[in-house]
Amino acid sequence: MNNGNLEPVKSPDRLKLIVTIVNRSKSEYYADFIQSQGVNVQYFVSAQGTSTAEMLELIGLADDRKSVIFGVVQAARSHELLQALDEKFKTVRNGRGIAFTVPLTAVIGVNAFELLSNIRSSERFF
Protein backbone atom coordinates (compact mmCIF):
# COMPACT_ATOMS: atom_id res chain seq x y z
CA MET A 1 0.00 0.00 0.00
CA ASN A 2 1.34 3.42 -0.96
CA ASN A 3 -0.35 6.67 0.19
CA GLY A 4 -3.62 4.86 0.75
CA ASN A 5 -3.69 3.40 -2.79
CA LEU A 6 -3.82 -0.36 -3.19
CA GLU A 7 -1.11 -1.65 -5.47
CA PRO A 8 -0.71 -5.24 -6.58
CA VAL A 9 2.07 -7.12 -4.84
CA LYS A 10 4.06 -9.59 -6.88
CA SER A 11 3.66 -13.01 -5.34
CA PRO A 12 6.92 -14.79 -4.46
CA ASP A 13 7.78 -18.18 -5.93
CA ARG A 14 6.48 -21.10 -4.00
CA LEU A 15 8.90 -23.33 -2.17
CA LYS A 16 9.33 -27.09 -2.03
CA LEU A 17 11.02 -29.30 0.50
CA ILE A 18 13.45 -31.59 -1.31
CA VAL A 19 14.20 -34.91 0.36
CA THR A 20 17.22 -36.85 -0.88
CA ILE A 21 18.11 -40.31 0.45
CA VAL A 22 21.61 -41.58 -0.35
CA ASN A 23 24.25 -43.95 0.97
CA ARG A 24 25.84 -42.33 4.01
CA SER A 25 29.27 -42.48 2.39
CA LYS A 26 28.00 -40.19 -0.39
CA SER A 27 26.10 -37.70 1.77
CA GLU A 28 28.76 -34.95 1.69
CA TYR A 29 29.11 -35.29 -2.08
CA TYR A 30 25.35 -34.90 -2.62
CA ALA A 31 25.05 -32.10 -0.07
CA ASP A 32 27.74 -30.15 -1.94
CA PHE A 33 26.05 -30.88 -5.26
CA ILE A 34 22.62 -29.79 -4.01
CA GLN A 35 24.09 -26.59 -2.56
CA SER A 36 25.76 -25.85 -5.90
CA GLN A 37 22.29 -26.00 -7.46
CA GLY A 38 21.03 -23.10 -5.33
CA VAL A 39 19.66 -24.87 -2.26
CA ASN A 40 20.69 -22.59 0.58
CA VAL A 41 19.62 -24.55 3.67
CA GLN A 42 20.18 -28.27 4.24
CA TYR A 43 19.66 -30.60 7.17
CA PHE A 44 21.06 -34.15 7.47
CA VAL A 45 19.59 -37.12 9.30
CA SER A 46 21.28 -40.51 9.58
CA ALA A 47 19.02 -43.41 8.74
CA GLN A 48 19.07 -47.18 8.56
CA GLY A 49 17.40 -49.01 5.69
CA THR A 50 15.18 -52.01 6.35
CA SER A 51 15.86 -53.96 3.16
CA THR A 52 17.68 -57.27 3.14
CA ALA A 53 21.13 -57.50 1.57
CA GLU A 54 19.60 -59.32 -1.40
CA MET A 55 17.04 -56.55 -1.96
CA LEU A 56 19.74 -53.87 -1.72
CA GLU A 57 21.81 -55.72 -4.32
CA LEU A 58 18.79 -56.10 -6.60
CA ILE A 59 18.04 -52.35 -6.67
CA GLY A 60 21.72 -51.40 -6.83
CA LEU A 61 22.20 -49.89 -3.39
CA ALA A 62 25.44 -50.87 -1.72
CA ASP A 63 24.65 -50.32 1.93
CA ASP A 64 21.71 -49.97 4.31
CA ARG A 65 23.32 -47.01 6.15
CA LYS A 66 21.68 -43.93 4.67
CA SER A 67 21.61 -40.18 5.02
CA VAL A 68 18.45 -38.20 4.45
CA ILE A 69 19.18 -34.68 3.22
CA PHE A 70 16.40 -32.13 3.60
CA GLY A 71 16.56 -28.83 1.74
CA VAL A 72 14.30 -26.10 0.43
CA VAL A 73 14.20 -25.12 -3.24
CA GLN A 74 12.14 -22.67 -5.26
CA ALA A 75 9.34 -24.60 -6.97
CA ALA A 76 10.36 -23.25 -10.37
CA ARG A 77 13.79 -24.88 -9.97
CA SER A 78 12.69 -28.15 -8.37
CA HIS A 79 12.19 -30.12 -11.60
CA GLU A 80 15.63 -29.07 -12.88
CA LEU A 81 17.22 -30.12 -9.57
CA LEU A 82 15.48 -33.50 -9.59
CA GLN A 83 16.70 -34.13 -13.14
CA ALA A 84 20.26 -33.19 -12.16
CA LEU A 85 20.11 -35.53 -9.16
CA ASP A 86 18.73 -38.33 -11.35
CA GLU A 87 21.70 -37.92 -13.67
CA LYS A 88 24.10 -38.09 -10.69
CA PHE A 89 22.34 -41.19 -9.34
CA LYS A 90 22.98 -42.89 -12.69
CA THR A 91 26.63 -41.87 -13.14
CA VAL A 92 28.27 -41.70 -9.68
CA ARG A 93 29.80 -44.99 -8.53
CA ASN A 94 27.77 -46.30 -5.55
CA GLY A 95 25.92 -43.01 -5.79
CA ARG A 96 22.37 -44.21 -6.24
CA GLY A 97 19.62 -42.59 -4.28
CA ILE A 98 16.07 -41.35 -4.16
CA ALA A 99 14.89 -37.75 -4.31
CA PHE A 100 11.44 -36.20 -4.18
CA THR A 101 9.80 -32.90 -3.34
CA VAL A 102 6.93 -31.87 -1.08
CA PRO A 103 5.19 -28.50 -1.56
CA LEU A 104 5.49 -26.06 1.33
CA THR A 105 2.21 -24.26 1.88
CA ALA A 106 3.38 -21.51 4.22
CA VAL A 107 6.51 -19.78 5.47
CA ILE A 108 6.17 -17.11 8.12
CA GLY A 109 8.42 -14.08 7.87
CA VAL A 110 10.13 -12.32 4.98
CA ASN A 111 13.61 -13.07 6.34
CA ALA A 112 12.82 -16.77 6.71
CA PHE A 113 11.45 -16.88 3.17
CA GLU A 114 14.52 -15.10 1.79
CA LEU A 115 16.87 -17.51 3.57
CA LEU A 116 14.98 -20.62 2.48
CA SER A 117 14.55 -19.50 -1.11
CA ASN A 118 18.12 -18.18 -1.41
CA ILE A 119 16.91 -14.68 -2.31
CA ARG A 120 18.87 -11.63 -1.22
CA SER A 121 17.08 -8.51 0.02
CA SER A 122 17.90 -6.64 -3.20
CA GLU A 123 15.91 -9.28 -5.15
CA ARG A 124 12.92 -9.07 -2.83
CA PHE A 125 9.54 -9.58 -4.49
CA PHE A 126 7.67 -7.10 -2.31
N, C-alpha and C positions, 0 to 999 in steps of 0.2 A: 504494500500500500504506500502511495506517495502523495502527500498533500490531500488526503481524503479520497483520492481516486483509486479505484480498484484496477490493478494491472495484472495481467496473467503472469503466473510464475512458472518457469520452465521446470518440468518434473525431472528429478534426477533418475539416472538409470537404476533399474532394480538390481538387487544383489542376489547371488546364489552361494550357498555353502557347498564347497567342493570337498568330497570325501575320497581319499586315495588310500588304498590298502596295498602294501608292498611287503616283500621280504625285509625283515629288520636290517639285514646287511646292506640294503640299498636305500634305506630311508633318507640318509643325508644327501645322496645323489638326487633323489626325486624332490626333496625339499628345495635344494638349490635350483633344480630345473623349474619347479613351479614358481619360485620367487622370480626367476628370470623372465617368466611369462606375465609378470605384473600382479601377482598375488602378494599383497603387502603383509598380511598377518597369517601365521600358521601355528598350529598346535599339534603336538605329537602325543600319541597314546600307544603304549606297547600292548600287543595282543597275542593271543595264542589261538591258532586254528584248531578246529575239531576234526579235520579230515584224517583218514588213515594214510599211512605212507603210500599205499597203492593208489589211493585217490589223488594225492598230491602229485605223484609221478604221472598219472593219467592226464591231468590238466596242465602239467608242465611247471608246477610250483616246486621249488627245491626244498622248502623248509616250512614248518608250521609256526615258526616264530615270526610274527608280523608287526608292522608299525602301521597305525592308522594316522594319516595326516589330514587335519582339518584346515581349510582355508576359506577365504571369502573372495569371490571374483564378481566383476560386473557381469550381469546377465548377457550383455551383448558380446562378451568375450568368452563366455563359458564353452560354447560349442568348439571354438578354435582351440581352447586349452585341452578339452577332452580329446580332440583329434591328435594334438601334439603328444599327449600322454599315450594314446593308443599306439602311435608310431614308436615311441620309446619302449613300450611294453613288448613290441614285436622285435626290436633290434638290439636291446641291451641284454647281454648275457646274464642269465638268472635274474632278469629284471622285469619279469611278468608282474602284473598287478591288476587291480580293479579300481575304476574311478567312476563316480557318479555325482550329480549335483542335486541339491534340494533348494527350492525357492525360499528366500527369506521374505516374510511378509511385512516386517516392521523393524526399523532401527531407530532408536530414540537418541536424538542429539545430532547436531550438524557435525561436530568434531568427531564423534564416533563414526558417522557415515563416511566422512572424508578419510579417516584412517582405514576403515574396512574396504573402501572402494579405491584406495590409492589415489585420491584426488587431492591436490594441493589447494590451499585457500584461493589462489589466483585463478583457479579453474572452476570455482564454485558455481553451481547452477542457479543459485538464488541469492 
